[in-house]
Amino acid sequence: MPRTQPTSSALVLVSPTAGTMDPADQALVDRAVHDLNALYVEASLEVTRVVGQYVADNFFGGEVAKVEEKGKRSASFAALAEREDLKFSKSFLWYAVRLLPQLAALPGDVATKLPMSHHRLLLHVNDDKVKERLARKAVEEDLSKRQLEQAIAKHKKKASTGAKRGRKALPAYRKTIARFERVLADPDAAFAGIETLGELPQADALGIYQVVTGLKLKLEALQQVLGPRAGL
């Protein structure tokens, strides 16, 4: 009858030269993984907070609100972010400053347990109470980045549905103006390549001219109506 090897539920570490080692203490390993991961998260957030505060103090006069106002349009900040000898990426610098209010607003026992990936997702939640609720949920239920992203999307969908029920639908012209606003937010990008108009075939140029002229007439008519309403 063949001999069978004894089995054990304990993890055994084997070295090719030293033979079989003592069974590993799995509970100790599990606890160490948990504790070291927590230390890594806390250390990463502390670095983020310190870097963000430094940038805010030295490039935005200590006013975090100016980051949203000026942000990447600050020439000095842009120059800093482009330095190749800086050990932080451009996106890290940007998020480090933007995260300052969030790190200060969230309870310490929640903020320090969330990794950067989760904090970045929560930046898109404007309601402080909802943000705290979602952050606490992420900590207590150990949500992955994907799961937190889904929870945020679910909240936004619910909030959007409730808002739509309480207000009238915007007229078409308001939606059109909103699209124009997005274009005018970065007109250089929206109309990039305009210097090549001289290379267009005559038929293409005529078609674009007719579209532009039609828009111009509509916008002028709208301007005449809005002027008195706006007190101009």
PABABA-585440 format. One line per field, with one value per residue (C-alpha): residue number from 1; x, y, z. Coordinates in Angstrom, 3 decimals, decimal comma. Layout:
<semis>
n	NUM;...
x	X;...
y	Y;...
z	Z;...
</semis>
This chain:
<semis>
n	1;2;3;4;5;6;7;8;9;10;11;12;13;14;15;16;17;18;19;20;21;22;23;24;25;26;27;28;29;30;31;32;33;34;35;36;37;38;39;40;41;42;43;44;45;46;47;48;49;50;51;52;53;54;55;56;57;58;59;60;61;62;63;64;65;66;67;68;69;70;71;72;73;74;75;76;77;78;79;80;81;82;83;84;85;86;87;88;89;90;91;92;93;94;95;96;97;98;99;100;101;102;103;104;105;106;107;108;109;110;111;112;113;114;115;116;117;118;119;120;121;122;123;124;125;126;127;128;129;130;131;132;133;134;135;136;137;138;139;140;141;142;143;144;145;146;147;148;149;150;151;152;153;154;155;156;157;158;159;160;161;162;163;164;165;166;167;168;169;170;171;172;173;174;175;176;177;178;179;180;181;182;183;184;185;186;187;188;189;190;191;192;193;194;195;196;197;198;199;200;201;202;203;204;205;206;207;208;209;210;211;212;213;214;215;216;217;218;219;220;221;222;223;224;225;226;227;228;229;230;231;232
x	0,000;1,521;2,541;0,611;2,090;0,519;-1,544;-1,771;-3,807;-0,795;1,244;4,724;7,575;10,121;13,628;15,379;18,542;17,361;14,580;11,230;10,856;8,551;4,861;4,109;1,851;-0,932;-2,717;0,484;1,009;-2,589;-2,321;1,002;-0,429;-3,357;-1,154;1,502;-1,129;-2,685;0,727;1,311;-2,042;-1,451;2,081;0,915;-1,844;0,501;2,915;-0,012;-1,211;2,231;2,966;-0,484;-0,119;3,335;2,091;-0,999;1,071;3,795;1,909;-1,645;-1,122;-2,328;-5,865;-7,025;-10,038;-7,622;-6,547;-9,993;-10,041;-6,539;-5,361;-3,385;-3,508;-0,907;2,320;4,499;2,541;2,657;6,431;6,829;4,744;6,850;10,182;11,782;13,892;10,794;9,970;6,193;4,037;1,921;-1,300;-0,061;0,653;-2,765;-4,637;-2,506;-3,731;-7,331;-7,493;-6,590;-10,180;-11,432;-8,770;-9,629;-13,403;-13,602;-13,331;-9,763;-10,703;-12,167;-9,781;-6,636;-7,987;-8,910;-6,252;-5,546;-7,571;-10,703;-10,024;-9,740;-13,127;-14,723;-13,521;-16,420;-18,981;-19,916;-22,257;-20,087;-22,602;-22,943;-19,168;-18,678;-21,374;-19,771;-16,289;-17,397;-19,161;-15,962;-13,985;-16,492;-17,261;-13,719;-14,957;-12,643;-12,069;-14,575;-17,203;-16,845;-17,077;-20,343;-21,694;-20,926;-22,526;-25,627;-25,911;-25,507;-28,131;-30,564;-29,882;-30,257;-33,591;-34,907;-33,804;-35,470;-38,752;-38,708;-38,010;-39,159;-37,081;-34,795;-35,883;-33,776;-32,070;-30,684;-29,117;-27,643;-26,158;-24,688;-22,896;-21,551;-20,309;-18,303;-16,795;-15,904;-14,313;-11,360;-11,860;-8,277;-8,821;-12,314;-11,096;-7,636;-6,452;-8,457;-5,320;-5,752;-9,068;-7,274;-6,609;-10,303;-11,961;-14,450;-17,492;-16,395;-15,670;-19,133;-20,814;-19,002;-19,712;-23,433;-23,445;-21,513;-23,758;-26,888;-25,554;-24,613;-28,132;-29,738;-27,374;-27,943;-31,720;-31,280;-29,003;-31,672;-34,237;-31,859;-30,557;-33,641;-34,186;-30,611;-30,995;-28,601
y	0,000;3,381;5,745;9,034;12,325;14,062;17,140;20,409;23,594;25,636;27,489;25,972;27,994;25,860;26,904;24,985;24,829;24,781;22,241;22,592;25,568;25,977;26,643;30,329;32,095;33,006;35,214;37,187;37,563;38,694;41,261;42,531;42,980;44,940;47,133;47,799;48,685;51,114;52,693;53,040;54,801;57,153;57,978;58,616;60,940;62,829;63,394;64,534;66,942;68,440;68,847;70,326;72,826;73,855;74,484;76,327;78,563;79,377;79,506;80,525;82,743;80,055;80,265;76,905;78,553;80,226;76,816;76,251;79,826;80,030;76,436;75,285;78,785;79,892;80,257;79,562;76,462;75,215;75,779;73,842;70,940;70,732;70,473;67,154;67,132;67,296;63,937;64,511;64,247;67,107;65,304;64,570;68,267;69,237;66,712;67,382;70,984;70,167;67,486;69,861;70,978;67,396;66,038;68,766;68,300;64,514;62,977;61,902;58,274;58,199;60,422;58,601;55,192;56,027;55,595;58,383;56,671;56,892;60,491;61,477;59,955;61,793;65,135;64,885;64,811;68,401;67,783;67,488;65,303;62,906;62,876;61,897;59,213;57,678;57,912;56,192;53,507;52,905;52,449;50,320;48,044;48,070;49,169;48,853;51,821;50,389;49,830;53,375;54,703;52,796;54,123;57,696;57,188;55,721;58,762;61,208;59,414;59,480;63,161;64,037;62,193;64,010;67,382;66,768;65,939;69,247;71,571;72,240;71,051;73,707;75,148;74,162;77,559;77,255;73,923;75,414;78,341;75,886;74,138;77,480;78,190;74,973;75,976;79,466;78,043;77,074;78,756;78,120;74,382;74,527;76,399;74,893;74,740;77,783;79,117;76,419;77,850;79,215;75,650;74,671;73,866;76,521;74,274;73,445;77,080;78,057;75,451;76,611;80,249;79,539;77,775;80,597;83,227;81,385;81,157;84,823;85,873;83,677;84,943;88,575;88,057;86,462;89,314;91,883;90,088;89,589;93,169;94,837;91,857;92,168;95,925;96,769
z	0,000;-0,979;1,788;2,009;3,087;6,103;5,215;7,146;6,778;7,879;5,273;4,934;3,462;1,602;0,685;-2,092;0,043;3,638;3,311;5,034;7,389;10,353;9,497;9,030;11,514;9,059;11,579;12,114;8,357;7,815;10,590;9,260;5,743;7,166;9,367;6,723;4,132;6,607;7,286;3,547;3,060;5,989;4,859;1,274;2,448;4,742;1,860;-0,285;2,413;3,010;-0,714;-1,349;1,499;0,282;-3,264;-2,017;0,270;-2,235;-5,541;-4,576;-1,529;0,848;-0,562;-1,813;-3,485;-5,903;-7,144;-8,672;-9,970;-11,461;-11,311;-14,305;-15,800;-13,247;-15,208;-12,175;-11,207;-14,806;-14,892;-11,645;-12,952;-16,124;-14,316;-15,189;-12,014;-9,794;-8,219;-8,381;-11,479;-12,775;-11,860;-8,332;-7,691;-9,005;-6,896;-3,821;-3,664;-4,575;-1,873;0,966;1,762;1,516;3,855;6,347;6,053;6,391;9,885;10,616;11,191;7,676;5,690;6,823;5,866;2,296;-0,414;-2,891;-5,613;-3,442;-2,419;-6,073;-6,833;-3,916;-5,301;-7,758;-4,908;-4,038;-1,098;2,041;3,890;0,964;0,557;4,195;3,971;0,879;2,381;5,576;3,536;1,570;4,784;6,670;3,718;2,335;-1,095;-4,059;-6,350;-8,820;-6,130;-4,813;-8,369;-8,793;-5,471;-6,536;-9,943;-8,272;-5,992;-8,874;-10,937;-8,027;-7,338;-11,022;-11,249;-8,194;-9,530;-12,890;-11,208;-9,378;-12,265;-15,791;-18,692;-20,128;-23,472;-26,463;-26,785;-23,218;-24,069;-27,249;-25,315;-22,817;-25,684;-26,884;-23,342;-23,383;-26,725;-25,487;-22,346;-24,565;-27,953;-29,063;-28,775;-30,295;-33,362;-33,681;-37,279;-38,336;-40,029;-42,694;-43,944;-47,001;-48,130;-48,253;-51,571;-52,596;-52,028;-48,462;-47,699;-48,981;-46,794;-43,662;-44,537;-44,773;-41,396;-39,711;-41,286;-40,159;-36,593;-36,641;-37,647;-34,963;-32,267;-33,252;-32,995;-29,573;-28,511;-29,411;-27,259;-24,320;-24,285;-22,734;-20,425;-19,174;-18,742;-21,565
</semis>
